[in-house]
């Protein structure tokens, strides 16, 4: 039995105010190409299909296109809701979709959804566990049985008698750790403060493979068979060095599970660049990369740079973020944090120059002095009657 494991699509997401829909459409088409090539028996989507509980119309249309294409190809789909999804909205039409090979477990109904598939080695029991909070689980269990995230998941798994002599697969969306060891995390993930949402990987000991969602970096949680597929795209610059992929899982006879990753190539990469602006904007420096990549630039000029964003966007049109790494003086901090002397009777250019000197440990460059002088003259002319 061969599965393609996906997670954290976050359709409809915006990153630094950039709409990612076009990038998501591109990567979903690439995933469809991979599916056609490897021929999985089913696709597992481990939550966060959407980026927010009320997704924009274009996002709904994109997911509809993806699921309809899979259904039309005869590829079965099994999906669960994530913490970014609205369980009720994902449940809408789910009974009709299930008749067409698309099974979505949106809200937890007091028991694990179960489907049994069969191959030449026998049955594979596939269980679906939507993102589960203690408050959502509590109405279905006795008091105290689902007080924590781990207790809630353990109680939910206990609603089925799982035959460990046969092959069992679980699709879930939770923050899973292994013996307290922290997994690799990214800025774009939502994890509760203090780790109260942790679920230990030992809870899943009855399963031959656990298809996880929630963390955006592909990684295992404890054993290789408890795995995060990761998001198909980079959704923050903390993910810039990650290699995105989809996970292929093949279950053979009981006890034999083969796991591999198929790399994904996005339409636009997310890159971090660093250096003085004159260097970063040189054609020979910019040329090796895709000019349409999403860029986070850190400028190391050590002084103010006029129209830095405009100059960078002339070379990198999808500049997402810019930081300035000002060179600081190694000498002790000045005794005064404001301009010294009689401020009211000193020219603005002099006050600004002293402020710059105190902050950066050096003199305001001549070009910036000239621009400042022009701005002061213009402001003075506007104030004249």
Short mmCIF file of the C-alpha atoms (twelve columns), coordinates in Angstrom:
data_MODEL
# 
_entry.id   MODEL 
# 
loop_
_atom_site.group_PDB 
_atom_site.id 
_atom_site.type_symbol 
_atom_site.label_atom_id 
_atom_site.label_alt_id 
_atom_site.label_comp_id 
_atom_site.label_asym_id 
_atom_site.label_seq_id 
_atom_site.Cartn_x 
_atom_site.Cartn_y 
_atom_site.Cartn_z 
_atom_site.pdbx_PDB_model_num 
ATOM 1   C CA . UNK A 1   0.000   0.000  0.000   1 
ATOM 2   C CA . UNK A 2   1.537   3.278  -1.122  1 
ATOM 3   C CA . UNK A 3   0.585   6.676  0.316   1 
ATOM 4   C CA . UNK A 4   1.603   10.228 -0.506  1 
ATOM 5   C CA . UNK A 5   1.753   12.238 2.725   1 
ATOM 6   C CA . UNK A 6   1.103   16.008 2.574   1 
ATOM 7   C CA . UNK A 7   0.417   18.578 5.268   1 
ATOM 8   C CA . UNK A 8   0.148   22.281 6.025   1 
ATOM 9   C CA . UNK A 9   -0.944  23.522 2.616   1 
ATOM 10  C CA . UNK A 10  -2.111  26.802 4.219   1 
ATOM 11  C CA . UNK A 11  -4.036  27.737 1.082   1 
ATOM 12  C CA . UNK A 12  -4.902  31.430 1.126   1 
ATOM 13  C CA . UNK A 13  -1.855  32.436 3.148   1 
ATOM 14  C CA . UNK A 14  -0.185  35.842 2.892   1 
ATOM 15  C CA . UNK A 15  3.488   36.240 3.832   1 
ATOM 16  C CA . UNK A 16  4.659   39.768 4.635   1 
ATOM 17  C CA . UNK A 17  1.532   41.000 2.792   1 
ATOM 18  C CA . UNK A 18  2.418   38.980 -0.340  1 
ATOM 19  C CA . UNK A 19  -0.437  36.794 -1.599  1 
ATOM 20  C CA . UNK A 20  0.892   33.237 -1.987  1 
ATOM 21  C CA . UNK A 21  -2.011  31.877 -4.067  1 
ATOM 22  C CA . UNK A 22  -0.056  31.839 -7.329  1 
ATOM 23  C CA . UNK A 23  2.838   29.991 -5.644  1 
ATOM 24  C CA . UNK A 24  0.408   27.514 -4.081  1 
ATOM 25  C CA . UNK A 25  -1.285  26.816 -7.397  1 
ATOM 26  C CA . UNK A 26  2.128   26.141 -8.955  1 
ATOM 27  C CA . UNK A 27  3.234   23.753 -6.191  1 
ATOM 28  C CA . UNK A 28  -0.081  21.855 -6.184  1 
ATOM 29  C CA . UNK A 29  0.293   21.289 -9.924  1 
ATOM 30  C CA . UNK A 30  3.805   19.979 -9.264  1 
ATOM 31  C CA . UNK A 31  2.390   17.625 -6.618  1 
ATOM 32  C CA . UNK A 32  -0.187  16.367 -9.124  1 
ATOM 33  C CA . UNK A 33  2.679   15.595 -11.515 1 
ATOM 34  C CA . UNK A 34  4.469   13.629 -8.775  1 
ATOM 35  C CA . UNK A 35  1.266   11.726 -7.994  1 
ATOM 36  C CA . UNK A 36  0.868   10.778 -11.654 1 
ATOM 37  C CA . UNK A 37  4.459   9.512  -11.687 1 
ATOM 38  C CA . UNK A 38  4.526   7.442  -8.477  1 
ATOM 39  C CA . UNK A 39  0.894   6.215  -8.498  1 
ATOM 40  C CA . UNK A 40  -0.057  6.200  -4.803  1 
ATOM 41  C CA . UNK A 41  -3.113  4.314  -3.597  1 
ATOM 42  C CA . UNK A 42  -4.161  7.353  -1.576  1 
ATOM 43  C CA . UNK A 43  -3.109  10.870 -0.602  1 
ATOM 44  C CA . UNK A 44  -3.008  11.732 3.113   1 
ATOM 45  C CA . UNK A 45  -3.386  15.428 4.033   1 
ATOM 46  C CA . UNK A 46  -2.544  16.017 7.690   1 
ATOM 47  C CA . UNK A 47  -4.330  19.286 8.405   1 
ATOM 48  C CA . UNK A 48  -4.108  23.037 7.822   1 
ATOM 49  C CA . UNK A 49  -5.606  22.770 4.374   1 
ATOM 50  C CA . UNK A 50  -6.427  26.470 4.698   1 
ATOM 51  C CA . UNK A 51  -4.487  29.214 6.438   1 
ATOM 52  C CA . UNK A 52  -7.457  30.574 8.359   1 
ATOM 53  C CA . UNK A 53  -10.867 29.433 9.488   1 
ATOM 54  C CA . UNK A 54  -12.672 31.678 6.987   1 
ATOM 55  C CA . UNK A 55  -10.555 31.335 3.824   1 
ATOM 56  C CA . UNK A 56  -10.894 33.749 0.888   1 
ATOM 57  C CA . UNK A 57  -12.931 32.596 -2.101  1 
ATOM 58  C CA . UNK A 58  -9.860  32.103 -4.286  1 
ATOM 59  C CA . UNK A 59  -8.388  29.721 -1.692  1 
ATOM 60  C CA . UNK A 60  -11.588 27.664 -1.593  1 
ATOM 61  C CA . UNK A 61  -11.536 27.444 -5.368  1 
ATOM 62  C CA . UNK A 62  -7.902  26.315 -5.430  1 
ATOM 63  C CA . UNK A 63  -8.460  23.509 -2.920  1 
ATOM 64  C CA . UNK A 64  -11.609 22.485 -4.789  1 
ATOM 65  C CA . UNK A 65  -9.606  22.259 -8.037  1 
ATOM 66  C CA . UNK A 66  -6.928  20.123 -6.359  1 
ATOM 67  C CA . UNK A 67  -9.337  17.677 -4.711  1 
ATOM 68  C CA . UNK A 68  -11.517 17.454 -7.835  1 
ATOM 69  C CA . UNK A 69  -8.466  16.616 -9.950  1 
ATOM 70  C CA . UNK A 70  -7.425  13.848 -7.540  1 
ATOM 71  C CA . UNK A 71  -10.951 12.437 -7.455  1 
ATOM 72  C CA . UNK A 72  -11.148 12.523 -11.251 1 
ATOM 73  C CA . UNK A 73  -7.933  10.515 -11.470 1 
ATOM 74  C CA . UNK A 74  -9.322  7.883  -9.102  1 
ATOM 75  C CA . UNK A 75  -6.838  8.767  -6.321  1 
ATOM 76  C CA . UNK A 76  -8.426  8.480  -2.890  1 
ATOM 77  C CA . UNK A 77  -7.884  11.327 -0.437  1 
ATOM 78  C CA . UNK A 78  -7.960  11.202 3.367   1 
ATOM 79  C CA . UNK A 79  -7.653  14.525 5.182   1 
ATOM 80  C CA . UNK A 80  -8.062  15.928 8.688   1 
ATOM 81  C CA . UNK A 81  -8.539  19.470 9.924   1 
ATOM 82  C CA . UNK A 82  -5.652  21.412 11.456  1 
ATOM 83  C CA . UNK A 83  -5.574  24.193 14.017  1 
ATOM 84  C CA . UNK A 84  -5.887  26.804 11.234  1 
ATOM 85  C CA . UNK A 85  -8.963  25.174 9.714   1 
ATOM 86  C CA . UNK A 86  -12.623 25.512 10.633  1 
ATOM 87  C CA . UNK A 87  -13.741 21.931 11.417  1 
ATOM 88  C CA . UNK A 88  -17.372 22.727 10.622  1 
ATOM 89  C CA . UNK A 89  -16.540 24.283 7.248   1 
ATOM 90  C CA . UNK A 90  -14.374 21.314 6.276   1 
ATOM 91  C CA . UNK A 91  -17.208 18.982 7.283   1 
ATOM 92  C CA . UNK A 92  -19.577 20.690 4.831   1 
ATOM 93  C CA . UNK A 93  -20.347 18.300 1.985   1 
ATOM 94  C CA . UNK A 94  -18.005 15.665 3.424   1 
ATOM 95  C CA . UNK A 95  -20.534 12.825 3.068   1 
ATOM 96  C CA . UNK A 96  -21.043 13.658 -0.602  1 
ATOM 97  C CA . UNK A 97  -17.281 13.937 -1.167  1 
ATOM 98  C CA . UNK A 98  -16.664 10.608 0.561   1 
ATOM 99  C CA . UNK A 99  -18.778 8.925  -2.121  1 
ATOM 100 C CA . UNK A 100 -16.296 10.324 -4.649  1 
ATOM 101 C CA . UNK A 101 -13.179 9.147  -2.847  1 
ATOM 102 C CA . UNK A 102 -12.434 12.284 -0.774  1 
ATOM 103 C CA . UNK A 103 -12.762 11.625 2.965   1 
ATOM 104 C CA . UNK A 104 -12.370 14.634 5.274   1 
ATOM 105 C CA . UNK A 105 -12.554 14.452 9.066   1 
ATOM 106 C CA . UNK A 106 -13.246 18.033 10.085  1 
ATOM 107 C CA . UNK A 107 -14.596 17.887 13.639  1 
ATOM 108 C CA . UNK A 108 -13.976 15.212 16.263  1 
ATOM 109 C CA . UNK A 109 -17.255 13.352 16.855  1 
ATOM 110 C CA . UNK A 110 -16.233 11.287 19.875  1 
ATOM 111 C CA . UNK A 111 -14.429 8.514  18.010  1 
ATOM 112 C CA . UNK A 112 -11.748 7.988  15.373  1 
ATOM 113 C CA . UNK A 113 -12.940 7.841  11.784  1 
ATOM 114 C CA . UNK A 114 -11.780 4.520  10.304  1 
ATOM 115 C CA . UNK A 115 -11.448 3.147  6.782   1 
ATOM 116 C CA . UNK A 116 -10.015 -0.224 5.801   1 
ATOM 117 C CA . UNK A 117 -8.069  -0.594 2.558   1 
ATOM 118 C CA . UNK A 118 -6.748  -3.857 1.174   1 
ATOM 119 C CA . UNK A 119 -3.706  -4.902 -0.862  1 
ATOM 120 C CA . UNK A 120 -1.933  -8.195 -1.514  1 
ATOM 121 C CA . UNK A 121 -0.556  -8.237 2.036   1 
ATOM 122 C CA . UNK A 122 -4.010  -7.886 3.591   1 
ATOM 123 C CA . UNK A 123 -5.909  -5.036 5.285   1 
ATOM 124 C CA . UNK A 124 -4.567  -1.590 6.155   1 
ATOM 125 C CA . UNK A 125 -6.627  0.206  8.792   1 
ATOM 126 C CA . UNK A 126 -6.539  3.962  8.236   1 
ATOM 127 C CA . UNK A 127 -7.604  6.245  11.100  1 
ATOM 128 C CA . UNK A 128 -8.281  9.998  10.952  1 
ATOM 129 C CA . UNK A 129 -7.819  12.275 13.978  1 
ATOM 130 C CA . UNK A 130 -8.646  15.974 13.445  1 
ATOM 131 C CA . UNK A 131 -6.722  18.579 15.449  1 
ATOM 132 C CA . UNK A 132 -7.867  17.976 19.007  1 
ATOM 133 C CA . UNK A 133 -7.926  20.338 21.965  1 
ATOM 134 C CA . UNK A 134 -8.920  19.192 25.467  1 
ATOM 135 C CA . UNK A 135 -12.021 21.419 25.364  1 
ATOM 136 C CA . UNK A 136 -13.210 19.766 22.139  1 
ATOM 137 C CA . UNK A 137 -12.619 16.270 23.517  1 
ATOM 138 C CA . UNK A 138 -14.042 16.816 27.018  1 
ATOM 139 C CA . UNK A 139 -17.774 16.402 26.146  1 
ATOM 140 C CA . UNK A 140 -17.144 12.857 24.915  1 
ATOM 141 C CA . UNK A 141 -15.219 11.531 27.916  1 
ATOM 142 C CA . UNK A 142 -15.579 11.315 31.667  1 
ATOM 143 C CA . UNK A 143 -14.255 14.209 33.823  1 
ATOM 144 C CA . UNK A 144 -10.461 14.274 34.036  1 
ATOM 145 C CA . UNK A 145 -9.964  11.917 31.089  1 
ATOM 146 C CA . UNK A 146 -9.082  14.664 28.574  1 
ATOM 147 C CA . UNK A 147 -7.578  17.427 30.718  1 
ATOM 148 C CA . UNK A 148 -4.394  17.828 28.638  1 
ATOM 149 C CA . UNK A 149 -3.659  17.614 24.911  1 
ATOM 150 C CA . UNK A 150 -1.906  14.288 25.398  1 
ATOM 151 C CA . UNK A 151 -4.769  12.951 27.534  1 
ATOM 152 C CA . UNK A 152 -7.277  14.052 24.884  1 
ATOM 153 C CA . UNK A 153 -5.373  12.310 22.078  1 
ATOM 154 C CA . UNK A 154 -4.889  9.188  24.177  1 
ATOM 155 C CA . UNK A 155 -8.620  9.094  24.969  1 
ATOM 156 C CA . UNK A 156 -9.529  9.578  21.294  1 
ATOM 157 C CA . UNK A 157 -7.236  6.742  20.211  1 
ATOM 158 C CA . UNK A 158 -8.851  4.575  22.880  1 
ATOM 159 C CA . UNK A 159 -12.228 4.778  21.135  1 
ATOM 160 C CA . UNK A 160 -11.068 2.091  18.694  1 
ATOM 161 C CA . UNK A 161 -9.753  -1.383 19.366  1 
ATOM 162 C CA . UNK A 162 -6.587  -1.357 17.282  1 
ATOM 163 C CA . UNK A 163 -5.304  -4.763 16.249  1 
ATOM 164 C CA . UNK A 164 -1.513  -4.391 16.451  1 
ATOM 165 C CA . UNK A 165 -1.117  -7.639 14.534  1 
ATOM 166 C CA . UNK A 166 -2.365  -5.874 11.409  1 
ATOM 167 C CA . UNK A 167 -1.150  -2.719 9.648   1 
ATOM 168 C CA . UNK A 168 -2.433  0.579  11.036  1 
ATOM 169 C CA . UNK A 169 -1.974  4.141  9.790   1 
ATOM 170 C CA . UNK A 170 -3.010  7.356  11.547  1 
ATOM 171 C CA . UNK A 171 -3.417  10.847 10.067  1 
ATOM 172 C CA . UNK A 172 -3.213  13.557 12.762  1 
ATOM 173 C CA . UNK A 173 -2.388  17.215 13.323  1 
ATOM 174 C CA . UNK A 174 -0.730  17.779 16.717  1 
ATOM 175 C CA . UNK A 175 2.486   19.080 18.290  1 
ATOM 176 C CA . UNK A 176 4.345   15.809 18.854  1 
ATOM 177 C CA . UNK A 177 7.576   15.484 20.814  1 
ATOM 178 C CA . UNK A 178 9.695   12.455 21.653  1 
ATOM 179 C CA . UNK A 179 10.695  11.997 25.308  1 
ATOM 180 C CA . UNK A 180 10.526  15.778 25.747  1 
ATOM 181 C CA . UNK A 181 12.901  16.490 22.865  1 
ATOM 182 C CA . UNK A 182 11.906  19.639 20.997  1 
ATOM 183 C CA . UNK A 183 11.419  19.215 17.235  1 
ATOM 184 C CA . UNK A 184 12.634  21.766 14.698  1 
ATOM 185 C CA . UNK A 185 10.222  24.691 14.637  1 
ATOM 186 C CA . UNK A 186 9.589   27.738 12.429  1 
ATOM 187 C CA . UNK A 187 8.251   31.251 12.940  1 
ATOM 188 C CA . UNK A 188 5.181   30.523 10.812  1 
ATOM 189 C CA . UNK A 189 3.866   27.774 13.127  1 
ATOM 190 C CA . UNK A 190 1.367   28.267 15.931  1 
ATOM 191 C CA . UNK A 191 2.498   26.480 19.092  1 
ATOM 192 C CA . UNK A 192 1.099   27.129 22.556  1 
ATOM 193 C CA . UNK A 193 3.273   28.926 25.097  1 
ATOM 194 C CA . UNK A 194 4.982   26.608 27.543  1 
ATOM 195 C CA . UNK A 195 4.438   23.555 25.363  1 
ATOM 196 C CA . UNK A 196 1.053   22.722 26.901  1 
ATOM 197 C CA . UNK A 197 -0.070  21.276 23.552  1 
ATOM 198 C CA . UNK A 198 2.665   18.616 23.499  1 
ATOM 199 C CA . UNK A 199 1.771   15.019 22.770  1 
ATOM 200 C CA . UNK A 200 4.484   12.410 23.267  1 
ATOM 201 C CA . UNK A 201 5.189   10.132 20.317  1 
ATOM 202 C CA . UNK A 202 4.831   7.058  22.539  1 
ATOM 203 C CA . UNK A 203 1.050   7.578  22.395  1 
ATOM 204 C CA . UNK A 204 1.167   6.324  18.785  1 
ATOM 205 C CA . UNK A 205 2.926   3.009  19.454  1 
ATOM 206 C CA . UNK A 206 0.089   0.961  17.919  1 
ATOM 207 C CA . UNK A 207 0.534   2.513  14.470  1 
ATOM 208 C CA . UNK A 208 2.849   1.377  11.687  1 
ATOM 209 C CA . UNK A 209 2.902   4.922  10.287  1 
ATOM 210 C CA . UNK A 210 1.675   8.252  11.671  1 
ATOM 211 C CA . UNK A 211 1.186   10.994 9.062   1 
ATOM 212 C CA . UNK A 212 1.585   14.219 11.028  1 
ATOM 213 C CA . UNK A 213 0.901   17.846 10.258  1 
ATOM 214 C CA . UNK A 214 1.516   21.062 12.248  1 
ATOM 215 C CA . UNK A 215 5.276   21.621 11.959  1 
ATOM 216 C CA . UNK A 216 6.579   22.989 8.657   1 
ATOM 217 C CA . UNK A 217 9.953   21.257 8.524   1 
ATOM 218 C CA . UNK A 218 9.959   17.622 7.304   1 
ATOM 219 C CA . UNK A 219 11.182  15.501 10.226  1 
ATOM 220 C CA . UNK A 220 10.500  12.463 12.351  1 
ATOM 221 C CA . UNK A 221 9.187   12.537 15.908  1 
ATOM 222 C CA . UNK A 222 11.030  9.812  17.799  1 
ATOM 223 C CA . UNK A 223 10.941  6.941  15.332  1 
ATOM 224 C CA . UNK A 224 11.026  7.338  11.526  1 
ATOM 225 C CA . UNK A 225 7.450   6.078  11.174  1 
ATOM 226 C CA . UNK A 226 6.051   9.042  13.131  1 
ATOM 227 C CA . UNK A 227 6.690   11.814 10.642  1 
ATOM 228 C CA . UNK A 228 5.910   15.407 9.758   1 
ATOM 229 C CA . UNK A 229 5.717   15.863 5.995   1 
ATOM 230 C CA . UNK A 230 6.287   19.604 6.405   1 
ATOM 231 C CA . UNK A 231 4.659   22.365 4.371   1 
ATOM 232 C CA . UNK A 232 5.082   22.263 0.576   1 
ATOM 233 C CA . UNK A 233 6.167   25.928 0.524   1 
ATOM 234 C CA . UNK A 234 8.270   28.177 2.744   1 
ATOM 235 C CA . UNK A 235 6.060   30.477 4.759   1 
ATOM 236 C CA . UNK A 236 8.682   32.417 6.740   1 
ATOM 237 C CA . UNK A 237 12.357  33.259 6.401   1 
ATOM 238 C CA . UNK A 238 13.071  30.891 9.299   1 
ATOM 239 C CA . UNK A 239 12.341  28.172 6.701   1 
ATOM 240 C CA . UNK A 240 14.678  29.631 4.073   1 
ATOM 241 C CA . UNK A 241 17.241  26.810 4.411   1 
ATOM 242 C CA . UNK A 242 14.727  23.979 4.551   1 
ATOM 243 C CA . UNK A 243 14.354  21.546 1.671   1 
ATOM 244 C CA . UNK A 244 10.637  21.132 1.037   1 
ATOM 245 C CA . UNK A 245 9.273   17.792 -0.109  1 
ATOM 246 C CA . UNK A 246 6.365   15.377 -0.082  1 
ATOM 247 C CA . UNK A 247 6.668   12.058 1.723   1 
ATOM 248 C CA . UNK A 248 6.058   8.708  0.046   1 
ATOM 249 C CA . UNK A 249 5.210   5.827  2.381   1 
ATOM 250 C CA . UNK A 250 4.961   2.222  1.256   1 
ATOM 251 C CA . UNK A 251 3.632   -0.437 3.617   1 
ATOM 252 C CA . UNK A 252 4.531   -3.955 2.639   1 
ATOM 253 C CA . UNK A 253 4.113   -6.931 4.957   1 
ATOM 254 C CA . UNK A 254 3.559   -6.119 8.643   1 
ATOM 255 C CA . UNK A 255 6.717   -4.526 10.060  1 
ATOM 256 C CA . UNK A 256 8.091   -3.304 6.717   1 
ATOM 257 C CA . UNK A 257 7.609   0.393  6.001   1 
ATOM 258 C CA . UNK A 258 9.602   2.226  3.343   1 
ATOM 259 C CA . UNK A 259 9.724   6.036  3.585   1 
ATOM 260 C CA . UNK A 260 11.199  8.435  1.055   1 
ATOM 261 C CA . UNK A 261 10.996  12.144 0.278   1 
ATOM 262 C CA . UNK A 262 10.358  13.629 -3.171  1 
ATOM 263 C CA . UNK A 263 11.791  17.180 -3.364  1 
ATOM 264 C CA . UNK A 264 9.636   20.108 -4.444  1 
ATOM 265 C CA . UNK A 265 10.802  23.050 -6.552  1 
ATOM 266 C CA . UNK A 266 8.781   26.227 -5.952  1 
ATOM 267 C CA . UNK A 267 8.009   28.906 -8.498  1 
ATOM 268 C CA . UNK A 268 9.885   31.391 -6.295  1 
ATOM 269 C CA . UNK A 269 12.414  30.618 -3.585  1 
ATOM 270 C CA . UNK A 270 12.593  32.448 -0.266  1 
ATOM 271 C CA . UNK A 271 16.133  33.793 0.126   1 
ATOM 272 C CA . UNK A 272 18.139  35.830 2.607   1 
ATOM 273 C CA . UNK A 273 20.874  38.114 1.296   1 
ATOM 274 C CA . UNK A 274 23.338  40.205 3.297   1 
ATOM 275 C CA . UNK A 275 25.907  42.867 2.466   1 
ATOM 276 C CA . UNK A 276 26.351  46.526 1.507   1 
ATOM 277 C CA . UNK A 277 23.731  47.805 -0.903  1 
ATOM 278 C CA . UNK A 278 26.274  48.581 -3.634  1 
ATOM 279 C CA . UNK A 279 27.357  44.930 -3.621  1 
ATOM 280 C CA . UNK A 280 23.849  43.424 -3.468  1 
ATOM 281 C CA . UNK A 281 22.620  45.508 -6.407  1 
ATOM 282 C CA . UNK A 282 25.514  44.654 -8.717  1 
ATOM 283 C CA . UNK A 283 24.208  42.683 -11.740 1 
ATOM 284 C CA . UNK A 284 26.812  39.947 -11.374 1 
ATOM 285 C CA . UNK A 285 25.796  39.403 -7.719  1 
ATOM 286 C CA . UNK A 286 22.043  39.304 -8.401  1 
ATOM 287 C CA . UNK A 287 22.214  37.346 -11.689 1 
ATOM 288 C CA . UNK A 288 22.826  33.781 -10.333 1 
ATOM 289 C CA . UNK A 289 19.517  33.767 -8.417  1 
ATOM 290 C CA . UNK A 290 15.962  33.958 -9.697  1 
ATOM 291 C CA . UNK A 291 15.156  37.707 -9.759  1 
ATOM 292 C CA . UNK A 292 11.558  36.907 -8.765  1 
ATOM 293 C CA . UNK A 293 12.534  35.135 -5.522  1 
ATOM 294 C CA . UNK A 294 11.165  36.439 -2.243  1 
ATOM 295 C CA . UNK A 295 13.996  38.330 -0.560  1 
ATOM 296 C CA . UNK A 296 14.946  39.318 2.979   1 
ATOM 297 C CA . UNK A 297 17.853  41.743 2.714   1 
ATOM 298 C CA . UNK A 298 20.149  42.770 5.562   1 
ATOM 299 C CA . UNK A 299 22.214  45.852 4.708   1 
ATOM 300 C CA . UNK A 300 25.618  46.144 6.363   1 
ATOM 301 C CA . UNK A 301 26.614  49.604 5.082   1 
ATOM 302 C CA . UNK A 302 27.043  51.024 8.577   1 
ATOM 303 C CA . UNK A 303 25.349  54.289 7.634   1 
ATOM 304 C CA . UNK A 304 21.964  55.474 6.435   1 
ATOM 305 C CA . UNK A 305 21.093  54.347 2.920   1 
ATOM 306 C CA . UNK A 306 18.818  56.607 0.903   1 
ATOM 307 C CA . UNK A 307 15.830  54.875 -0.694  1 
ATOM 308 C CA . UNK A 308 17.186  51.442 0.220   1 
ATOM 309 C CA . UNK A 309 13.916  49.630 -0.506  1 
ATOM 310 C CA . UNK A 310 13.513  51.301 -3.898  1 
ATOM 311 C CA . UNK A 311 17.070  50.528 -4.965  1 
ATOM 312 C CA . UNK A 312 16.758  46.901 -3.891  1 
ATOM 313 C CA . UNK A 313 13.355  46.436 -5.558  1 
ATOM 314 C CA . UNK A 314 14.840  47.636 -8.832  1 
ATOM 315 C CA . UNK A 315 16.907  44.409 -8.724  1 
ATOM 316 C CA . UNK A 316 14.735  42.182 -6.502  1 
ATOM 317 C CA . UNK A 317 11.083  43.070 -7.275  1 
ATOM 318 C CA . UNK A 318 9.739   40.692 -4.595  1 
ATOM 319 C CA . UNK A 319 11.657  42.217 -1.701  1 
ATOM 320 C CA . UNK A 320 9.679   41.111 1.369   1 
ATOM 321 C CA . UNK A 321 11.745  42.495 4.234   1 
ATOM 322 C CA . UNK A 322 14.760  44.714 4.818   1 
ATOM 323 C CA . UNK A 323 16.946  45.118 7.907   1 
ATOM 324 C CA . UNK A 324 19.782  47.544 8.596   1 
ATOM 325 C CA . UNK A 325 22.842  46.297 10.441  1 
ATOM 326 C CA . UNK A 326 24.374  49.572 11.593  1 
ATOM 327 C CA . UNK A 327 28.030  49.548 12.532  1 
ATOM 328 C CA . UNK A 328 28.348  50.445 16.195  1 
ATOM 329 C CA . UNK A 329 31.313  52.166 17.729  1 
ATOM 330 C CA . UNK A 330 33.415  50.034 20.035  1 
ATOM 331 C CA . UNK A 331 33.919  53.044 22.316  1 
ATOM 332 C CA . UNK A 332 31.766  53.524 25.419  1 
ATOM 333 C CA . UNK A 333 28.276  54.940 24.948  1 
ATOM 334 C CA . UNK A 334 28.129  58.755 24.923  1 
ATOM 335 C CA . UNK A 335 27.193  60.260 28.246  1 
ATOM 336 C CA . UNK A 336 24.222  62.020 26.648  1 
ATOM 337 C CA . UNK A 337 21.593  60.256 24.576  1 
ATOM 338 C CA . UNK A 338 20.200  63.474 23.087  1 
ATOM 339 C CA . UNK A 339 21.954  66.285 21.255  1 
ATOM 340 C CA . UNK A 340 23.894  68.401 23.711  1 
ATOM 341 C CA . UNK A 341 23.840  72.159 24.146  1 
ATOM 342 C CA . UNK A 342 20.985  74.579 23.659  1 
ATOM 343 C CA . UNK A 343 18.782  72.521 21.368  1 
ATOM 344 C CA . UNK A 344 16.362  75.319 20.612  1 
ATOM 345 C CA . UNK A 345 19.061  77.501 19.011  1 
ATOM 346 C CA . UNK A 346 20.939  74.821 17.023  1 
ATOM 347 C CA . UNK A 347 20.209  74.136 13.339  1 
ATOM 348 C CA . UNK A 348 18.307  70.911 12.540  1 
ATOM 349 C CA . UNK A 349 21.170  69.596 10.382  1 
ATOM 350 C CA . UNK A 350 23.552  69.822 13.327  1 
ATOM 351 C CA . UNK A 351 21.110  68.149 15.717  1 
ATOM 352 C CA . UNK A 352 20.509  65.272 13.314  1 
ATOM 353 C CA . UNK A 353 24.244  64.854 12.657  1 
ATOM 354 C CA . UNK A 354 24.924  64.617 16.390  1 
ATOM 355 C CA . UNK A 355 22.086  62.123 16.862  1 
ATOM 356 C CA . UNK A 356 23.501  60.011 14.008  1 
ATOM 357 C CA . UNK A 357 27.006  60.186 15.523  1 
ATOM 358 C CA . UNK A 358 25.726  59.026 18.932  1 
ATOM 359 C CA . UNK A 359 23.751  56.161 17.430  1 
ATOM 360 C CA . UNK A 360 26.259  54.886 14.865  1 
ATOM 361 C CA . UNK A 361 29.671  55.941 16.124  1 
ATOM 362 C CA . UNK A 362 30.532  57.778 12.911  1 
ATOM 363 C CA . UNK A 363 29.813  60.855 10.838  1 
ATOM 364 C CA . UNK A 364 26.772  61.269 8.625   1 
ATOM 365 C CA . UNK A 365 27.913  60.597 5.019   1 
ATOM 366 C CA . UNK A 366 28.175  63.602 2.704   1 
ATOM 367 C CA . UNK A 367 25.421  62.417 0.373   1 
ATOM 368 C CA . UNK A 368 22.983  62.095 3.250   1 
ATOM 369 C CA . UNK A 369 24.074  65.506 4.604   1 
ATOM 370 C CA . UNK A 370 23.177  67.104 1.261   1 
ATOM 371 C CA . UNK A 371 19.780  65.379 1.124   1 
ATOM 372 C CA . UNK A 372 19.064  66.417 4.709   1 
ATOM 373 C CA . UNK A 373 19.951  70.027 3.910   1 
ATOM 374 C CA . UNK A 374 17.616  70.022 0.923   1 
ATOM 375 C CA . UNK A 375 14.786  68.603 3.037   1 
ATOM 376 C CA . UNK A 376 15.325  71.239 5.733   1 
ATOM 377 C CA . UNK A 377 15.320  74.056 3.133   1 
ATOM 378 C CA . UNK A 378 12.121  72.723 1.573   1 
ATOM 379 C CA . UNK A 379 10.426  72.505 4.954   1 
ATOM 380 C CA . UNK A 380 11.521  76.070 5.809   1 
ATOM 381 C CA . UNK A 381 10.113  77.402 2.531   1 
ATOM 382 C CA . UNK A 382 6.758   75.763 3.223   1 
ATOM 383 C CA . UNK A 383 6.627   77.455 6.656   1 
ATOM 384 C CA . UNK A 384 7.226   80.936 5.213   1 
ATOM 385 C CA . UNK A 385 4.083   83.139 4.948   1 
# 
